[in-house]
Amino acid sequence: MAVFATADAPLRARQVCEAMDLEIAPNNINNTRLKLKRLVERGILTETAPGLFRLPFART
């Protein structure tokens, strides 16, 4: 969540992987995307456009 707290724009799953120093591999990106979508379902994040995630109270 710290990645989103410091972001000034919505992030893609690949950008989240880069910020967390994960290897940029399709498997890691897809797993991160699934986790981000689960956070959207729980109301923790919002998906502003397909594949773009941010905190609900963040400004863009």
PyMOL Python script that loads the backbone (N, CA, C, O; Angstrom):
from pymol import cmd

cmd.read_pdbstr("""\
ATOM      1  N   MET A   1       0.819  -1.184   0.000  1.00  0.00           N
ATOM      2  CA  MET A   1       0.000   0.000   0.000  1.00  0.00           C
ATOM      3  C   MET A   1       0.869   1.256   0.000  1.00  0.00           C
ATOM      4  O   MET A   1       0.431   2.320  -0.438  1.00  0.00           O
ATOM      5  N   ALA A   2       2.081   1.131   0.484  1.00  0.00           N
ATOM      6  CA  ALA A   2       2.973   2.286   0.500  1.00  0.00           C
ATOM      7  C   ALA A   2       3.283   2.751  -0.919  1.00  0.00           C
ATOM      8  O   ALA A   2       3.514   3.937  -1.152  1.00  0.00           O
ATOM      9  N   VAL A   3       3.287   1.825  -1.855  1.00  0.00           N
ATOM     10  CA  VAL A   3       3.535   2.181  -3.259  1.00  0.00           C
ATOM     11  C   VAL A   3       2.459   3.152  -3.739  1.00  0.00           C
ATOM     12  O   VAL A   3       2.761   4.126  -4.430  1.00  0.00           O
ATOM     13  N   PHE A   4       1.218   2.890  -3.376  1.00  0.00           N
ATOM     14  CA  PHE A   4       0.111   3.735  -3.810  1.00  0.00           C
ATOM     15  C   PHE A   4       0.059   5.042  -3.026  1.00  0.00           C
ATOM     16  O   PHE A   4      -0.385   6.059  -3.559  1.00  0.00           O
ATOM     17  N   ALA A   5       0.497   5.034  -1.786  1.00  0.00           N
ATOM     18  CA  ALA A   5       0.473   6.237  -0.960  1.00  0.00           C
ATOM     19  C   ALA A   5       1.411   7.307  -1.513  1.00  0.00           C
ATOM     20  O   ALA A   5       1.156   8.500  -1.348  1.00  0.00           O
ATOM     21  N   THR A   6       2.483   6.891  -2.161  1.00  0.00           N
ATOM     22  CA  THR A   6       3.456   7.852  -2.682  1.00  0.00           C
ATOM     23  C   THR A   6       3.263   8.141  -4.165  1.00  0.00           C
ATOM     24  O   THR A   6       3.931   9.017  -4.715  1.00  0.00           O
ATOM     25  N   ALA A   7       2.359   7.418  -4.817  1.00  0.00           N
ATOM     26  CA  ALA A   7       2.149   7.591  -6.256  1.00  0.00           C
ATOM     27  C   ALA A   7       1.285   8.823  -6.518  1.00  0.00           C
ATOM     28  O   ALA A   7       0.337   9.096  -5.781  1.00  0.00           O
ATOM     29  N   ASP A   8       1.617   9.556  -7.566  1.00  0.00           N
ATOM     30  CA  ASP A   8       0.828  10.731  -7.923  1.00  0.00           C
ATOM     31  C   ASP A   8      -0.123  10.456  -9.091  1.00  0.00           C
ATOM     32  O   ASP A   8      -0.833  11.354  -9.544  1.00  0.00           O
ATOM     33  N   ALA A   9      -0.133   9.221  -9.569  1.00  0.00           N
ATOM     34  CA  ALA A   9      -1.025   8.823 -10.660  1.00  0.00           C
ATOM     35  C   ALA A   9      -1.364   7.349 -10.481  1.00  0.00           C
ATOM     36  O   ALA A   9      -0.656   6.635  -9.770  1.00  0.00           O
ATOM     37  N   PRO A  10      -2.435   6.884 -11.117  1.00  0.00           N
ATOM     38  CA  PRO A  10      -2.756   5.450 -11.039  1.00  0.00           C
ATOM     39  C   PRO A  10      -1.603   4.608 -11.570  1.00  0.00           C
ATOM     40  O   PRO A  10      -0.865   5.033 -12.460  1.00  0.00           O
ATOM     41  N   LEU A  11      -1.458   3.412 -11.015  1.00  0.00           N
ATOM     42  CA  LEU A  11      -0.347   2.530 -11.372  1.00  0.00           C
ATOM     43  C   LEU A  11      -0.834   1.260 -12.053  1.00  0.00           C
ATOM     44  O   LEU A  11      -1.932   0.773 -11.781  1.00  0.00           O
ATOM     45  N   ARG A  12      -0.014   0.739 -12.928  1.00  0.00           N
ATOM     46  CA  ARG A  12      -0.257  -0.560 -13.541  1.00  0.00           C
ATOM     47  C   ARG A  12       0.453  -1.622 -12.708  1.00  0.00           C
ATOM     48  O   ARG A  12       1.335  -1.307 -11.910  1.00  0.00           O
ATOM     49  N   ALA A  13       0.065  -2.872 -12.896  1.00  0.00           N
ATOM     50  CA  ALA A  13       0.651  -3.977 -12.144  1.00  0.00           C
ATOM     51  C   ALA A  13       2.166  -4.037 -12.352  1.00  0.00           C
ATOM     52  O   ALA A  13       2.910  -4.319 -11.412  1.00  0.00           O
ATOM     53  N   ARG A  14       2.615  -3.778 -13.553  1.00  0.00           N
ATOM     54  CA  ARG A  14       4.063  -3.795 -13.831  1.00  0.00           C
ATOM     55  C   ARG A  14       4.790  -2.738 -13.005  1.00  0.00           C
ATOM     56  O   ARG A  14       5.873  -2.997 -12.481  1.00  0.00           O
ATOM     57  N   GLN A  15       4.198  -1.544 -12.884  1.00  0.00           N
ATOM     58  CA  GLN A  15       4.820  -0.484 -12.098  1.00  0.00           C
ATOM     59  C   GLN A  15       4.871  -0.844 -10.620  1.00  0.00           C
ATOM     60  O   GLN A  15       5.826  -0.498  -9.925  1.00  0.00           O
ATOM     61  N   VAL A  16       3.840  -1.542 -10.138  1.00  0.00           N
ATOM     62  CA  VAL A  16       3.834  -1.990  -8.748  1.00  0.00           C
ATOM     63  C   VAL A  16       4.956  -3.006  -8.537  1.00  0.00           C
ATOM     64  O   VAL A  16       5.655  -2.953  -7.525  1.00  0.00           O
ATOM     65  N   CYS A  17       5.133  -3.917  -9.468  1.00  0.00           N
ATOM     66  CA  CYS A  17       6.224  -4.899  -9.382  1.00  0.00           C
ATOM     67  C   CYS A  17       7.578  -4.189  -9.338  1.00  0.00           C
ATOM     68  O   CYS A  17       8.440  -4.537  -8.531  1.00  0.00           O
ATOM     69  N   GLU A  18       7.758  -3.207 -10.196  1.00  0.00           N
ATOM     70  CA  GLU A  18       9.019  -2.461 -10.215  1.00  0.00           C
ATOM     71  C   GLU A  18       9.255  -1.754  -8.893  1.00  0.00           C
ATOM     72  O   GLU A  18      10.375  -1.752  -8.381  1.00  0.00           O
ATOM     73  N   ALA A  19       8.212  -1.154  -8.334  1.00  0.00           N
ATOM     74  CA  ALA A  19       8.347  -0.430  -7.072  1.00  0.00           C
ATOM     75  C   ALA A  19       8.662  -1.368  -5.914  1.00  0.00           C
ATOM     76  O   ALA A  19       9.313  -0.966  -4.949  1.00  0.00           O
ATOM     77  N   MET A  20       8.208  -2.609  -6.002  1.00  0.00           N
ATOM     78  CA  MET A  20       8.454  -3.588  -4.940  1.00  0.00           C
ATOM     79  C   MET A  20       9.707  -4.419  -5.217  1.00  0.00           C
ATOM     80  O   MET A  20       9.980  -5.388  -4.508  1.00  0.00           O
ATOM     81  N   ASP A  21      10.462  -4.047  -6.238  1.00  0.00           N
ATOM     82  CA  ASP A  21      11.698  -4.745  -6.627  1.00  0.00           C
ATOM     83  C   ASP A  21      11.477  -6.223  -6.928  1.00  0.00           C
ATOM     84  O   ASP A  21      12.323  -7.063  -6.623  1.00  0.00           O
ATOM     85  N   LEU A  22      10.316  -6.531  -7.537  1.00  0.00           N
ATOM     86  CA  LEU A  22      10.066  -7.890  -8.002  1.00  0.00           C
ATOM     87  C   LEU A  22      10.621  -8.031  -9.413  1.00  0.00           C
ATOM     88  O   LEU A  22      10.698  -7.057 -10.162  1.00  0.00           O
ATOM     89  N   GLU A  23      11.005  -9.248  -9.763  1.00  0.00           N
ATOM     90  CA  GLU A  23      11.465  -9.513 -11.119  1.00  0.00           C
ATOM     91  C   GLU A  23      10.317  -9.214 -12.092  1.00  0.00           C
ATOM     92  O   GLU A  23       9.175  -9.604 -11.850  1.00  0.00           O
ATOM     93  N   ILE A  24      10.623  -8.532 -13.172  1.00  0.00           N
ATOM     94  CA  ILE A  24       9.604  -8.196 -14.166  1.00  0.00           C
ATOM     95  C   ILE A  24       9.433  -9.407 -15.074  1.00  0.00           C
ATOM     96  O   ILE A  24      10.051  -9.510 -16.133  1.00  0.00           O
ATOM     97  N   ALA A  25       8.588 -10.308 -14.633  1.00  0.00           N
ATOM     98  CA  ALA A  25       8.283 -11.526 -15.375  1.00  0.00           C
ATOM     99  C   ALA A  25       6.762 -11.623 -15.508  1.00  0.00           C
ATOM    100  O   ALA A  25       6.039 -11.173 -14.619  1.00  0.00           O
ATOM    101  N   PRO A  26       6.275 -12.195 -16.587  1.00  0.00           N
ATOM    102  CA  PRO A  26       4.824 -12.283 -16.779  1.00  0.00           C
ATOM    103  C   PRO A  26       4.085 -12.897 -15.591  1.00  0.00           C
ATOM    104  O   PRO A  26       2.993 -12.448 -15.240  1.00  0.00           O
ATOM    105  N   ASN A  27       4.669 -13.912 -14.977  1.00  0.00           N
ATOM    106  CA  ASN A  27       4.028 -14.559 -13.834  1.00  0.00           C
ATOM    107  C   ASN A  27       3.862 -13.586 -12.664  1.00  0.00           C
ATOM    108  O   ASN A  27       2.798 -13.529 -12.048  1.00  0.00           O
ATOM    109  N   ASN A  28       4.913 -12.823 -12.360  1.00  0.00           N
ATOM    110  CA  ASN A  28       4.839 -11.848 -11.262  1.00  0.00           C
ATOM    111  C   ASN A  28       3.839 -10.743 -11.565  1.00  0.00           C
ATOM    112  O   ASN A  28       3.089 -10.331 -10.681  1.00  0.00           O
ATOM    113  N   ILE A  29       3.818 -10.264 -12.789  1.00  0.00           N
ATOM    114  CA  ILE A  29       2.902  -9.190 -13.168  1.00  0.00           C
ATOM    115  C   ILE A  29       1.461  -9.676 -13.082  1.00  0.00           C
ATOM    116  O   ILE A  29       0.599  -8.968 -12.561  1.00  0.00           O
ATOM    117  N   ASN A  30       1.191 -10.881 -13.587  1.00  0.00           N
ATOM    118  CA  ASN A  30      -0.171 -11.418 -13.535  1.00  0.00           C
ATOM    119  C   ASN A  30      -0.627 -11.658 -12.101  1.00  0.00           C
ATOM    120  O   ASN A  30      -1.770 -11.357 -11.759  1.00  0.00           O
ATOM    121  N   ASN A  31       0.249 -12.195 -11.261  1.00  0.00           N
ATOM    122  CA  ASN A  31      -0.106 -12.409  -9.856  1.00  0.00           C
ATOM    123  C   ASN A  31      -0.385 -11.086  -9.152  1.00  0.00           C
ATOM    124  O   ASN A  31      -1.325 -10.986  -8.364  1.00  0.00           O
ATOM    125  N   THR A  32       0.419 -10.082  -9.431  1.00  0.00           N
ATOM    126  CA  THR A  32       0.204  -8.764  -8.839  1.00  0.00           C
ATOM    127  C   THR A  32      -1.119  -8.183  -9.310  1.00  0.00           C
ATOM    128  O   THR A  32      -1.865  -7.611  -8.515  1.00  0.00           O
ATOM    129  N   ARG A  33      -1.415  -8.325 -10.595  1.00  0.00           N
ATOM    130  CA  ARG A  33      -2.675  -7.814 -11.144  1.00  0.00           C
ATOM    131  C   ARG A  33      -3.871  -8.475 -10.454  1.00  0.00           C
ATOM    132  O   ARG A  33      -4.843  -7.799 -10.116  1.00  0.00           O
ATOM    133  N   LEU A  34      -3.804  -9.782 -10.245  1.00  0.00           N
ATOM    134  CA  LEU A  34      -4.892 -10.489  -9.556  1.00  0.00           C
ATOM    135  C   LEU A  34      -5.061  -9.989  -8.125  1.00  0.00           C
ATOM    136  O   LEU A  34      -6.186  -9.818  -7.655  1.00  0.00           O
ATOM    137  N   LYS A  35      -3.962  -9.758  -7.442  1.00  0.00           N
ATOM    138  CA  LYS A  35      -4.035  -9.241  -6.075  1.00  0.00           C
ATOM    139  C   LYS A  35      -4.619  -7.833  -6.060  1.00  0.00           C
ATOM    140  O   LYS A  35      -5.408  -7.502  -5.176  1.00  0.00           O
ATOM    141  N   LEU A  36      -4.244  -7.009  -7.019  1.00  0.00           N
ATOM    142  CA  LEU A  36      -4.782  -5.650  -7.097  1.00  0.00           C
ATOM    143  C   LEU A  36      -6.290  -5.685  -7.367  1.00  0.00           C
ATOM    144  O   LEU A  36      -7.041  -4.893  -6.795  1.00  0.00           O
ATOM    145  N   LYS A  37      -6.728  -6.588  -8.224  1.00  0.00           N
ATOM    146  CA  LYS A  37      -8.164  -6.714  -8.508  1.00  0.00           C
ATOM    147  C   LYS A  37      -8.936  -7.161  -7.266  1.00  0.00           C
ATOM    148  O   LYS A  37     -10.062  -6.719  -7.043  1.00  0.00           O
ATOM    149  N   ARG A  38      -8.332  -8.038  -6.458  1.00  0.00           N
ATOM    150  CA  ARG A  38      -8.971  -8.447  -5.202  1.00  0.00           C
ATOM    151  C   ARG A  38      -9.093  -7.263  -4.248  1.00  0.00           C
ATOM    152  O   ARG A  38     -10.095  -7.133  -3.544  1.00  0.00           O
ATOM    153  N   LEU A  39      -8.083  -6.402  -4.223  1.00  0.00           N
ATOM    154  CA  LEU A  39      -8.149  -5.212  -3.379  1.00  0.00           C
ATOM    155  C   LEU A  39      -9.229  -4.256  -3.867  1.00  0.00           C
ATOM    156  O   LEU A  39      -9.842  -3.554  -3.063  1.00  0.00           O
ATOM    157  N   VAL A  40      -9.467  -4.220  -5.168  1.00  0.00           N
ATOM    158  CA  VAL A  40     -10.554  -3.409  -5.720  1.00  0.00           C
ATOM    159  C   VAL A  40     -11.893  -3.967  -5.250  1.00  0.00           C
ATOM    160  O   VAL A  40     -12.773  -3.209  -4.844  1.00  0.00           O
ATOM    161  N   GLU A  41     -12.048  -5.277  -5.303  1.00  0.00           N
ATOM    162  CA  GLU A  41     -13.294  -5.908  -4.862  1.00  0.00           C
ATOM    163  C   GLU A  41     -13.588  -5.616  -3.399  1.00  0.00           C
ATOM    164  O   GLU A  41     -14.750  -5.511  -3.006  1.00  0.00           O
ATOM    165  N   ARG A  42     -12.554  -5.485  -2.599  1.00  0.00           N
ATOM    166  CA  ARG A  42     -12.711  -5.216  -1.169  1.00  0.00           C
ATOM    167  C   ARG A  42     -12.845  -3.730  -0.856  1.00  0.00           C
ATOM    168  O   ARG A  42     -13.065  -3.359   0.297  1.00  0.00           O
ATOM    169  N   GLY A  43     -12.715  -2.881  -1.865  1.00  0.00           N
ATOM    170  CA  GLY A  43     -12.869  -1.445  -1.667  1.00  0.00           C
ATOM    171  C   GLY A  43     -11.624  -0.737  -1.171  1.00  0.00           C
ATOM    172  O   GLY A  43     -11.688   0.428  -0.779  1.00  0.00           O
ATOM    173  N   ILE A  44     -10.490  -1.425  -1.182  1.00  0.00           N
ATOM    174  CA  ILE A  44      -9.245  -0.830  -0.717  1.00  0.00           C
ATOM    175  C   ILE A  44      -8.600   0.014  -1.816  1.00  0.00           C
ATOM    176  O   ILE A  44      -8.012   1.060  -1.540  1.00  0.00           O
ATOM    177  N   LEU A  45      -8.714  -0.446  -3.056  1.00  0.00           N
ATOM    178  CA  LEU A  45      -8.220   0.287  -4.223  1.00  0.00           C
ATOM    179  C   LEU A  45      -9.380   0.531  -5.179  1.00  0.00           C
ATOM    180  O   LEU A  45     -10.446  -0.071  -5.047  1.00  0.00           O
ATOM    181  N   THR A  46      -9.164   1.411  -6.131  1.00  0.00           N
ATOM    182  CA  THR A  46     -10.119   1.590  -7.220  1.00  0.00           C
ATOM    183  C   THR A  46      -9.380   1.366  -8.532  1.00  0.00           C
ATOM    184  O   THR A  46      -8.172   1.583  -8.627  1.00  0.00           O
ATOM    185  N   GLU A  47     -10.130   0.927  -9.542  1.00  0.00           N
ATOM    186  CA  GLU A  47      -9.571   0.738 -10.887  1.00  0.00           C
ATOM    187  C   GLU A  47     -10.157   1.842 -11.745  1.00  0.00           C
ATOM    188  O   GLU A  47     -11.309   1.758 -12.170  1.00  0.00           O
ATOM    189  N   THR A  48      -9.366   2.884 -12.002  1.00  0.00           N
ATOM    190  CA  THR A  48      -9.849   4.066 -12.711  1.00  0.00           C
ATOM    191  C   THR A  48     -10.091   3.799 -14.187  1.00  0.00           C
ATOM    192  O   THR A  48     -10.978   4.400 -14.793  1.00  0.00           O
ATOM    193  N   ALA A  49      -9.319   2.916 -14.758  1.00  0.00           N
ATOM    194  CA  ALA A  49      -9.451   2.468 -16.147  1.00  0.00           C
ATOM    195  C   ALA A  49      -8.935   1.035 -16.151  1.00  0.00           C
ATOM    196  O   ALA A  49      -8.254   0.634 -15.207  1.00  0.00           O
ATOM    197  N   PRO A  50      -9.236   0.260 -17.172  1.00  0.00           N
ATOM    198  CA  PRO A  50      -8.745  -1.116 -17.179  1.00  0.00           C
ATOM    199  C   PRO A  50      -7.234  -1.191 -16.961  1.00  0.00           C
ATOM    200  O   PRO A  50      -6.454  -0.691 -17.770  1.00  0.00           O
ATOM    201  N   GLY A  51      -6.834  -1.822 -15.857  1.00  0.00           N
ATOM    202  CA  GLY A  51      -5.417  -2.003 -15.567  1.00  0.00           C
ATOM    203  C   GLY A  51      -4.752  -0.887 -14.801  1.00  0.00           C
ATOM    204  O   GLY A  51      -3.556  -0.975 -14.519  1.00  0.00           O
ATOM    205  N   LEU A  52      -5.484   0.171 -14.448  1.00  0.00           N
ATOM    206  CA  LEU A  52      -4.912   1.284 -13.693  1.00  0.00           C
ATOM    207  C   LEU A  52      -5.526   1.313 -12.299  1.00  0.00           C
ATOM    208  O   LEU A  52      -6.743   1.416 -12.152  1.00  0.00           O
ATOM    209  N   PHE A  53      -4.678   1.223 -11.280  1.00  0.00           N
ATOM    210  CA  PHE A  53      -5.139   1.116  -9.903  1.00  0.00           C
ATOM    211  C   PHE A  53      -4.629   2.285  -9.073  1.00  0.00           C
ATOM    212  O   PHE A  53      -3.533   2.797  -9.304  1.00  0.00           O
ATOM    213  N   ARG A  54      -5.449   2.705  -8.093  1.00  0.00           N
ATOM    214  CA  ARG A  54      -5.042   3.763  -7.177  1.00  0.00           C
ATOM    215  C   ARG A  54      -5.848   3.644  -5.893  1.00  0.00           C
ATOM    216  O   ARG A  54      -6.822   2.894  -5.825  1.00  0.00           O
ATOM    217  N   LEU A  55      -5.436   4.385  -4.883  1.00  0.00           N
ATOM    218  CA  LEU A  55      -6.202   4.474  -3.658  1.00  0.00           C
ATOM    219  C   LEU A  55      -7.476   5.261  -3.938  1.00  0.00           C
ATOM    220  O   LEU A  55      -7.447   6.162  -4.776  1.00  0.00           O
ATOM    221  N   PRO A  56      -8.580   4.966  -3.284  1.00  0.00           N
ATOM    222  CA  PRO A  56      -9.844   5.650  -3.586  1.00  0.00           C
ATOM    223  C   PRO A  56      -9.810   7.147  -3.325  1.00  0.00           C
ATOM    224  O   PRO A  56     -10.521   7.897  -3.993  1.00  0.00           O
ATOM    225  N   PHE A  57      -9.020   7.596  -2.390  1.00  0.00           N
ATOM    226  CA  PHE A  57      -8.997   9.013  -2.044  1.00  0.00           C
ATOM    227  C   PHE A  57      -7.889   9.783  -2.722  1.00  0.00           C
ATOM    228  O   PHE A  57      -7.746  10.983  -2.484  1.00  0.00           O
ATOM    229  N   ALA A  58      -7.094   9.128  -3.565  1.00  0.00           N
ATOM    230  CA  ALA A  58      -5.982   9.793  -4.253  1.00  0.00           C
ATOM    231  C   ALA A  58      -6.522  10.664  -5.384  1.00  0.00           C
ATOM    232  O   ALA A  58      -7.543  10.364  -6.003  1.00  0.00           O
ATOM    233  N   ARG A  59      -5.803  11.743  -5.624  1.00  0.00           N
ATOM    234  CA  ARG A  59      -6.168  12.647  -6.732  1.00  0.00           C
ATOM    235  C   ARG A  59      -5.343  12.322  -7.962  1.00  0.00           C
ATOM    236  O   ARG A  59      -4.169  11.965  -7.864  1.00  0.00           O
ATOM    237  N   THR A  60      -5.988  12.455  -9.149  1.00  0.00           N
ATOM    238  CA  THR A  60      -5.235  12.267 -10.402  1.00  0.00           C
ATOM    239  C   THR A  60      -5.440  13.444 -11.290  1.00  0.00           C
ATOM    240  O   THR A  60      -4.895  13.487 -12.393  1.00  0.00           O
TER     241      THR A  60
END
""", "prot")
cmd.dss("prot")
cmd.show_as("cartoon", "prot")
cmd.util.cbc("prot")
cmd.orient("prot")
